[in-house]
Amino acid sequence: MAAALERGEPVVLATVARTRGSTPRKTGAKMVVRQDGTFLGTIGGGCGEAEVWQEAMDAFEDGNPRIVTVDLTEPTDGEDRICGGVMDVFVERLTAGETRL
């Protein structure tokens, strides 16, 4: 993340801010998303992580931070949700000179 910012490349940082119930990762887990869609780290994988990844890509466009609630309690489209909890993930775009690390 630091190297990308030093090169002037924005990144989006997704941080698990709160969990309730059984979740794949706990509060503080992080994922860094690059503008090309590649990422480092994980907030748990699967469709919940894909949802947060899409919000990260949207954050590159609009620059707005957001909280994404990932609900792992209900089956979706016939898929089983193994964990059964809920995660709130804070998603924010970081650029050189604006970082709050």
LODRENVO-636004 format. One line per field, with one value per atom (N, C-alpha, C, O): residue number from 1; y, x, z; atom name. Coordinates in Angstrom, 1 decimal. Layout:
<pts>
i (NUM_...)
north (Y_...)
east (X_...)
up (Z_...)
at (CA_...)
</pts>
This chain:
<pts>
i (1_1_1_1_2_2_2_2_3_3_3_3_4_4_4_4_5_5_5_5_6_6_6_6_7_7_7_7_8_8_8_8_9_9_9_9_10_10_10_10_11_11_11_11_12_12_12_12_13_13_13_13_14_14_14_14_15_15_15_15_16_16_16_16_17_17_17_17_18_18_18_18_19_19_19_19_20_20_20_20_21_21_21_21_22_22_22_22_23_23_23_23_24_24_24_24_25_25_25_25_26_26_26_26_27_27_27_27_28_28_28_28_29_29_29_29_30_30_30_30_31_31_31_31_32_32_32_32_33_33_33_33_34_34_34_34_35_35_35_35_36_36_36_36_37_37_37_37_38_38_38_38_39_39_39_39_40_40_40_40_41_41_41_41_42_42_42_42_43_43_43_43_44_44_44_44_45_45_45_45_46_46_46_46_47_47_47_47_48_48_48_48_49_49_49_49_50_50_50_50_51_51_51_51_52_52_52_52_53_53_53_53_54_54_54_54_55_55_55_55_56_56_56_56_57_57_57_57_58_58_58_58_59_59_59_59_60_60_60_60_61_61_61_61_62_62_62_62_63_63_63_63_64_64_64_64_65_65_65_65_66_66_66_66_67_67_67_67_68_68_68_68_69_69_69_69_70_70_70_70_71_71_71_71_72_72_72_72_73_73_73_73_74_74_74_74_75_75_75_75_76_76_76_76_77_77_77_77_78_78_78_78_79_79_79_79_80_80_80_80_81_81_81_81_82_82_82_82_83_83_83_83_84_84_84_84_85_85_85_85_86_86_86_86_87_87_87_87_88_88_88_88_89_89_89_89_90_90_90_90_91_91_91_91_92_92_92_92_93_93_93_93_94_94_94_94_95_95_95_95_96_96_96_96_97_97_97_97_98_98_98_98_99_99_99_99_100_100_100_100_101_101_101_101)
north (-1.2_0.0_1.2_2.2_1.3_2.4_2.7_3.8_1.6_1.7_2.3_3.1_1.8_2.4_3.8_4.6_4.2_5.6_6.5_7.6_5.9_6.7_6.9_7.9_6.0_6.1_7.0_7.3_7.5_8.4_7.6_8.2_6.3_5.5_5.4_5.0_5.8_5.6_4.1_3.3_3.8_2.5_2.7_3.7_1.6_1.5_0.6_-0.6_1.0_0.2_-0.2_0.6_-1.5_-2.1_-2.7_-3.6_-2.3_-2.7_-3.2_-2.5_-4.4_-5.0_-4.1_-4.1_-3.4_-2.4_-3.1_-2.7_-4.0_-4.6_-6.0_-6.1_-6.9_-8.2_-8.6_-8.2_-9.4_-9.9_-11.4_-11.7_-12.3_-13.7_-14.3_-13.8_-15.4_-16.1_-15.5_-15.6_-15.0_-14.4_-14.9_-15.4_-14.9_-15.5_-14.7_-15.3_-13.4_-12.6_-11.7_-11.5_-11.2_-10.4_-8.9_-8.6_-8.1_-6.7_-6.4_-7.0_-5.5_-5.1_-5.8_-5.4_-6.9_-7.5_-6.5_-5.7_-6.5_-5.5_-6.1_-7.2_-5.4_-5.8_-4.5_-3.5_-4.4_-3.3_-3.6_-4.6_-2.7_-2.9_-1.9_-0.7_-2.3_-1.4_-1.0_-1.7_0.1_0.6_-0.4_-0.4_-1.3_-2.3_-3.5_-4.5_-3.5_-4.5_-5.6_-6.4_-5.6_-6.6_-6.2_-5.0_-7.2_-6.8_-7.6_-8.7_-7.2_-7.8_-7.9_-7.0_-9.1_-9.3_-9.9_-10.1_-10.1_-10.7_-10.2_-10.0_-10.1_-9.9_-11.1_-11.0_-12.2_-13.4_-14.2_-15.4_-13.7_-14.4_-14.5_-14.0_-15.3_-15.5_-14.3_-13.3_-14.5_-13.4_-12.2_-11.1_-12.3_-11.1_-10.3_-9.0_-10.9_-10.2_-9.6_-8.5_-10.3_-9.8_-8.5_-7.6_-8.5_-7.3_-6.1_-5.0_-6.4_-5.3_-4.8_-3.6_-5.8_-5.4_-4.5_-3.5_-4.8_-3.9_-2.5_-1.6_-2.5_-1.2_-0.4_0.8_-1.2_-0.5_0.1_1.2_-0.7_-0.1_1.1_2.0_1.1_2.3_3.5_4.6_3.2_4.2_4.9_6.1_4.1_4.8_5.9_6.9_5.6_6.5_7.8_8.9_7.6_8.7_9.3_10.4_8.5_9.0_9.0_9.4_8.5_8.6_7.4_6.2_7.6_6.4_5.9_6.6_4.6_4.0_2.8_2.3_2.4_1.2_0.2_0.5_-1.0_-2.0_-3.1_-3.6_-3.4_-4.5_-5.8_-5.9_-6.7_-8.0_-9.0_-9.4_-9.4_-10.3_-11.8_-12.1_-12.5_-13.9_-14.9_-16.1_-14.3_-15.1_-15.8_-16.8_-15.3_-15.8_-16.5_-15.9_-17.6_-18.2_-17.2_-16.6_-17.1_-16.3_-17.1_-17.8_-17.1_-17.8_-19.3_-19.9_-19.9_-21.3_-21.7_-22.8_-20.7_-20.9_-20.9_-20.1_-21.8_-21.8_-20.8_-20.6_-20.1_-19.1_-19.9_-20.1_-20.2_-21.1_-20.4_-21.0_-19.1_-18.5_-18.1_-18.4_-17.4_-17.1_-15.8_-15.6_-14.9_-13.6_-12.4_-12.6_-11.3_-10.0_-9.2_-9.2_-8.7_-7.8_-6.4_-6.3_-5.4_-4.0_-3.7_-3.8_-3.3_-3.1_-1.6_-1.2_-0.9_0.5_0.5_-0.1_1.1_1.2_2.7_3.5_2.9_4.3_4.3_3.5_5.3_5.6_6.4_7.4_6.0_6.7_7.1_6.4_8.4_8.9_9.6_10.0_9.7_10.3_11.7_12.4_12.0_13.3_13.4_14.3_12.4_12.3_11.2_11.1_10.4_9.2_9.5_10.5_8.7_8.8_7.5_6.9_7.1_5.8_6.0_5.0)
east (0.8_0.0_0.9_0.6_1.9_2.8_3.5_3.6_3.9_4.7_3.7_4.2_2.5_1.5_1.3_1.3_1.1_0.9_2.1_2.0_3.3_4.5_4.6_5.2_4.1_4.1_3.0_2.8_2.1_1.0_-0.2_-1.1_-0.2_-1.4_-2.4_-2.0_-3.6_-4.6_-4.9_-4.7_-5.3_-5.7_-7.0_-7.3_-7.7_-8.9_-8.6_-8.2_-8.8_-8.6_-9.9_-10.8_-10.1_-11.4_-11.0_-10.1_-11.6_-11.3_-12.6_-13.6_-12.5_-13.7_-13.8_-12.9_-14.9_-15.0_-15.8_-15.6_-16.7_-17.5_-18.0_-18.3_-18.1_-18.7_-19.7_-19.7_-20.7_-21.7_-21.9_-22.1_-21.9_-22.0_-20.7_-19.7_-20.9_-19.7_-19.4_-20.2_-18.2_-17.7_-16.3_-15.6_-16.0_-14.7_-13.5_-12.4_-13.6_-12.5_-13.1_-14.3_-12.3_-12.7_-12.4_-11.7_-12.8_-12.6_-11.1_-10.2_-10.8_-9.4_-8.8_-7.8_-9.4_-8.9_-9.0_-10.0_-8.0_-7.9_-7.7_-7.1_-8.1_-7.9_-7.6_-8.3_-6.5_-6.2_-6.5_-6.0_-7.2_-7.6_-6.9_-6.9_-6.3_-5.6_-6.6_-7.6_-6.3_-7.2_-7.4_-8.5_-6.5_-6.7_-7.5_-7.7_-8.0_-8.8_-8.1_-8.7_-6.8_-6.0_-6.1_-6.3_-5.8_-5.9_-4.9_-4.4_-4.7_-3.8_-4.5_-5.2_-4.5_-5.2_-6.6_-7.0_-7.3_-8.6_-9.5_-9.0_-10.8_-11.7_-12.6_-13.6_-12.3_-13.0_-13.3_-13.7_-13.1_-13.4_-14.8_-15.7_-15.1_-16.5_-17.2_-16.7_-18.6_-19.4_-19.4_-19.6_-19.2_-19.1_-17.9_-18.0_-16.8_-15.6_-15.8_-15.3_-16.5_-16.7_-17.6_-17.4_-18.6_-19.4_-18.6_-18.8_-17.7_-16.8_-15.9_-15.6_-15.3_-14.4_-15.2_-14.6_-16.4_-17.2_-17.4_-17.3_-17.6_-17.8_-16.4_-16.4_-15.3_-14.0_-13.8_-13.3_-14.2_-14.1_-14.9_-14.5_-16.1_-17.0_-16.3_-16.5_-15.6_-15.0_-13.8_-13.6_-13.2_-12.2_-12.9_-12.3_-14.1_-14.8_-15.3_-15.1_-16.0_-16.6_-15.8_-16.1_-14.9_-14.0_-14.7_-14.1_-15.9_-16.7_-16.4_-16.5_-16.1_-16.0_-17.4_-18.4_-17.4_-18.7_-18.6_-17.5_-19.7_-19.7_-20.5_-21.6_-20.0_-20.7_-21.0_-20.2_-22.3_-22.7_-22.8_-23.6_-22.0_-22.0_-22.8_-22.3_-23.9_-24.8_-24.6_-24.9_-24.0_-23.7_-24.7_-24.5_-25.9_-26.9_-27.9_-28.5_-28.2_-29.2_-28.6_-27.7_-29.1_-28.7_-29.1_-30.2_-28.2_-28.5_-28.4_-27.4_-29.5_-29.5_-29.2_-28.5_-29.7_-29.5_-28.1_-27.8_-27.2_-25.9_-26.0_-26.7_-25.3_-25.3_-24.3_-23.2_-24.7_-23.8_-23.2_-23.9_-22.0_-21.4_-21.2_-21.5_-20.8_-20.5_-21.7_-21.7_-22.7_-23.9_-23.8_-24.6_-22.9_-22.8_-22.9_-23.3_-22.6_-22.7_-21.4_-20.9_-20.9_-19.7_-20.0_-20.6_-19.6_-19.6_-18.1_-17.2_-18.0_-16.7_-16.6_-17.4_-15.6_-15.3_-14.4_-13.4_-14.9_-14.2_-13.8_-14.7_-12.5_-12.1_-11.0_-10.1_-11.1_-10.0_-8.9_-9.2_-7.7_-6.5_-5.7_-5.4_-5.2_-4.3_-3.1_-3.2_-2.0_-0.8_-1.2_-1.9_-0.7_-1.0_-2.3_-2.5_-3.2_-4.5_-4.5_-5.5_-3.5_-3.6_-3.7_-3.1_-4.4_-4.6_-4.1_-4.7_-2.9_-2.3_-1.8_-1.3)
up (0.0_0.0_0.0_-0.8_0.8_0.9_-0.4_-0.8_-1.0_-2.3_-3.4_-4.2_-3.4_-4.4_-4.2_-5.1_-2.9_-2.6_-2.9_-3.4_-2.7_-3.0_-4.5_-5.0_-5.3_-6.8_-7.3_-8.5_-6.4_-6.7_-7.2_-7.7_-6.9_-7.3_-6.1_-5.0_-6.3_-5.2_-5.0_-5.8_-3.8_-3.4_-2.6_-2.1_-2.4_-1.5_-0.4_-0.7_0.8_2.0_2.5_2.8_2.6_3.2_4.5_4.6_5.6_7.0_7.6_7.7_8.2_8.9_10.2_11.1_10.3_11.4_12.6_13.7_12.3_13.3_12.8_11.6_13.7_13.4_14.4_15.6_13.9_14.8_14.4_13.2_15.3_15.0_14.4_14.6_13.7_13.2_11.8_10.9_11.7_10.4_10.1_11.0_8.8_8.4_8.9_9.2_9.1_9.7_10.7_10.8_11.6_12.7_12.5_11.6_13.4_13.4_13.2_13.9_12.3_12.0_10.8_10.2_10.3_9.0_7.9_7.8_7.0_5.9_4.6_4.4_3.6_2.2_1.5_1.6_0.7_-0.1_-1.6_-2.1_-2.2_-3.6_-4.5_-4.2_-5.6_-6.5_-7.6_-7.8_-8.3_-9.3_-10.4_-11.1_-10.7_-11.7_-11.3_-12.0_-10.0_-9.5_-8.7_-8.0_-8.8_-8.0_-6.5_-6.2_-5.7_-4.2_-3.4_-3.9_-2.2_-1.3_0.1_0.5_0.7_1.9_1.7_0.5_2.7_2.6_3.8_4.9_3.5_4.6_4.7_5.5_4.0_4.3_3.0_3.1_1.8_0.6_0.3_0.9_-0.8_-1.2_-1.8_-2.1_-1.8_-2.3_-1.5_-2.0_-0.2_0.7_0.3_0.3_0.1_-0.3_-1.7_-2.0_-2.6_-3.9_-3.8_-4.6_-2.9_-2.7_-2.3_-2.8_-1.3_-0.9_-2.0_-2.1_-2.8_-3.9_-4.9_-5.3_-5.2_-6.1_-5.5_-6.2_-4.2_-3.5_-3.6_-3.7_-3.5_-3.6_-5.0_-5.1_-6.0_-7.3_-7.5_-8.2_-6.9_-7.0_-6.2_-6.7_-5.1_-4.4_-5.2_-5.0_-6.1_-7.0_-7.8_-8.1_-8.2_-9.1_-8.4_-8.8_-7.2_-6.6_-5.4_-4.9_-4.9_-3.8_-2.4_-1.4_-2.3_-1.1_-0.2_-0.7_1.1_2.0_2.3_2.1_2.6_2.9_3.8_4.0_4.5_5.3_4.4_4.0_4.2_3.5_4.5_5.2_4.6_5.5_4.7_3.8_5.2_4.5_5.4_6.5_4.9_5.7_5.3_4.2_6.2_5.9_6.5_6.7_6.9_7.6_6.7_7.1_5.5_4.7_3.4_2.9_3.0_1.7_0.6_0.6_-0.4_-1.6_-2.8_-3.0_-3.6_-4.9_-4.7_-5.5_-3.6_-3.4_-2.8_-2.5_-2.5_-2.0_-0.4_0.1_0.2_1.6_2.1_1.6_3.2_3.8_5.1_6.0_5.0_6.0_7.4_8.4_7.4_8.6_9.5_10.7_8.9_9.6_10.4_11.3_10.2_10.9_10.0_8.8_10.5_9.8_10.0_11.1_8.9_9.0_8.5_7.5_9.2_8.7_8.2_9.0_7.0_6.4_6.0_5.2_6.5_6.2_4.9_4.9_3.9_2.6_2.3_2.3_2.1_1.8_0.8_0.9_-0.1_-1.1_-0.4_0.3_-0.6_-0.1_-1.2_-2.2_-1.2_-2.2_-1.5_-0.3_-2.1_-1.5_-1.0_-1.7_0.2_0.7_1.5_2.3_1.3_2.1_3.1_3.8_3.1_4.0_5.4_5.9_6.1_7.6_8.2_9.1_7.9_8.4_9.8_10.4)
at (N_CA_C_O_N_CA_C_O_N_CA_C_O_N_CA_C_O_N_CA_C_O_N_CA_C_O_N_CA_C_O_N_CA_C_O_N_CA_C_O_N_CA_C_O_N_CA_C_O_N_CA_C_O_N_CA_C_O_N_CA_C_O_N_CA_C_O_N_CA_C_O_N_CA_C_O_N_CA_C_O_N_CA_C_O_N_CA_C_O_N_CA_C_O_N_CA_C_O_N_CA_C_O_N_CA_C_O_N_CA_C_O_N_CA_C_O_N_CA_C_O_N_CA_C_O_N_CA_C_O_N_CA_C_O_N_CA_C_O_N_CA_C_O_N_CA_C_O_N_CA_C_O_N_CA_C_O_N_CA_C_O_N_CA_C_O_N_CA_C_O_N_CA_C_O_N_CA_C_O_N_CA_C_O_N_CA_C_O_N_CA_C_O_N_CA_C_O_N_CA_C_O_N_CA_C_O_N_CA_C_O_N_CA_C_O_N_CA_C_O_N_CA_C_O_N_CA_C_O_N_CA_C_O_N_CA_C_O_N_CA_C_O_N_CA_C_O_N_CA_C_O_N_CA_C_O_N_CA_C_O_N_CA_C_O_N_CA_C_O_N_CA_C_O_N_CA_C_O_N_CA_C_O_N_CA_C_O_N_CA_C_O_N_CA_C_O_N_CA_C_O_N_CA_C_O_N_CA_C_O_N_CA_C_O_N_CA_C_O_N_CA_C_O_N_CA_C_O_N_CA_C_O_N_CA_C_O_N_CA_C_O_N_CA_C_O_N_CA_C_O_N_CA_C_O_N_CA_C_O_N_CA_C_O_N_CA_C_O_N_CA_C_O_N_CA_C_O_N_CA_C_O_N_CA_C_O_N_CA_C_O_N_CA_C_O_N_CA_C_O_N_CA_C_O_N_CA_C_O_N_CA_C_O_N_CA_C_O_N_CA_C_O_N_CA_C_O_N_CA_C_O_N_CA_C_O_N_CA_C_O_N_CA_C_O_N_CA_C_O_N_CA_C_O)
</pts>
